[in-house]
Amino acid sequence: MKKIRVLLIEDNEDDALLTINHLKENDFEPFYKIVFTHEDLKALLTNEIWDCIISDYAMPNFTGLDALDEFLKHNLDIPFILLSGTMGETLAVKAMKMGASDYIMKNHLALLGSALDRELREAETLRQNKQKDIQIRADEKLLRKKNIEIELQNEELRQINDDMLLSMHQIKESETKFRAITNMSLDGICLVDLDGNFLFVNPMFCIITGFTSIELLNMTTYNLNSPSLLKLFLTNDETIAGKYLETVILRKDGINVITEVIGNIISIDNQPLVIGKIRDITERKRIEKALFESERFSRATLDALSSSIAVLNEQGEIIFENKAWRAIGADNSLIPSEKQKRYNYLNICDLVPLESEDYEYAKATAGGIRAVIRDEMQIFQLEYPCDSTTEKRWFHLQVTRFDGEGPVYVTVSHEDISGEKKPKFPYSKAKNVFENFRFKSGWV
C-alpha cells in the first residue's frame, strides 16, 4: 500500500467517500481531508503538506476552476486532478491549459488510480528536475565566483612576474650578463616551454643531471623521469608554480638524485615559459639520516643505562632525560604536562621546605649545579640517602658540564649505591667540600 496525503475538494460526502474507496482499491493508503469552501482550501494549502489535490468541478458558489486558481497561487509541485459529471470538453481543455494535471469523469472513476499514479511519478520527476536546475544554478554561481577568485590570484601572480622577471626582449639584450650570473649559481637553472623542451640550462644543471647542455637542449623534462618535476614545469596552473617541491630525478648514469625544485611560469613575448631551479640535496638527506640514526643510537644507549640521567640548560630546565630518569619522575609526579613541556630541576630543589629532612641535600644539590653552570666547578658530587618503604637506600649524585663552545648544558646523574656497605662520599663530607668551595669562591 502506498501512503498518500490527499486534499479532497468536494461538497458531497458520498462522492468524497466513493473517491477515497477507489484510491484504496488501487493500492493507495490515503490520509485525507475534505473541504468545500475557498477559505478552508486556502488555509490547508498554506499550513499543511499534501501529495495531491482532487477537486470536484461543480460546487455551490465555488467551482473546480476557482480551486485550481487558488492551488496555482501556492506554486506546489503536486498533481491537481479535476472530477466532474457534467464538465464538457471546452471546460476540460481550459482547465488543462490553466494547469490542471488531469480531469476524469465521475462515471469513469476506475481510471482515477492509474491517473493519479502517473501524475505522482511525473510530479516527482518534475521536482527532481527543478532541484537539479537549482543545484546547477548554484554550482554555476559558485563556479563564477571561483573563476573570479582564480583570475584575481592569477593577476597578482602575473603582476609579480612582471615585476621580477625580464621580458624576452630584455633577456636577449642582456644575454651575456644573464649567462654570467647563472653560470656562477650553485643551483641548477633551466628555461623550458610548456611542452617540456629545454631552452636554456646553466652549468650546474648539467652537473646535477649528468647531461651536457647540448644533450639537454635536445631533450624534454620527460627524459628526467620525474612526475613532480613535470607537474611543476609543464602545467600552466599558476597556483602550483612558485612552490618548492622535493622530487627525484634520473641522472644520465642511472642514479637517482634527490632535489629541491622551485619554478614559476613567466611570459616572454606573449609566450608562456617556465623558469626552474633545482638543487641537489642528496648529501644533505644522507647527513640528516645519519644524524637521526646517531641521535636514535645515543638515546637508546642512554635509555639502556640503569643510572638516572638528565641534561639541564643554563636556566636549570631539563631538556633531555633517559628512561630511568623518566621512571623516577613518574613515580614522584615530576613528568611535565602537555602545556608545560619542560620543568626546572633547580626550582624543584629550591622549593624543598626548610623543615624537610631533605632540605640540606636539596640546597647543596642546587648550589652545586649552579656552580657547575657558572664554570666555577668542573664536577660536583654528593651522596645522599633516599629510603624506600622497604629498605634504606643511598644514591650518588654527579653534575658535569658539557665541553666546548656553544650553549651551556650540564649533565645530572643519580646512581643507586645502596649495594655498598658504606657511602664513599657521605653527606657530612659533601657538605664540608661544598662549604669550602662556597667560602673560597665567595659564592653565597
Buried (B, 14 or more C-beta within 10 A) or exposed (E): EEEBBBBBBBBBEEBBBBBBEBBEEBEBEBEBEBBBBBEBBBEBBEEEEBBBBBBBBBBEEBBBBBBBEBBEEEEBBBBBBBBBEEBEEEBBEBBEEEEBBBBBBBEEBEEBBEBBBEBBEBBEEEEEEEEEEEEEEEEEEEEEEEEEEEEEEBEEBBEEBEEEBEBBEEBEEEEEEBEEEBEEBEBBBBBBBBEBBBBBBBBBBBEBBBBEBEBBBEBBBBBBEBEBBBBBBBBEEBEEBBEEBEBBBBBBEEEEBBBBBBBBBBBBEEEEBBBBBBBBBBEEEEEEEEEEEEEEEEEEEBBEBEBBBBBBBEEBBBEBBBBBBBEBBEEEEBBEEEEEEEBBBBEBBEEBEEEEEBEBBBBBBBBBBBBBBEEBBEEBBBBBBBEEEEEEBBBBBBBBBEEEEEEBBBBBBBBBBBEEEEBEBBBEBBBEBBEEBBEEEEEE
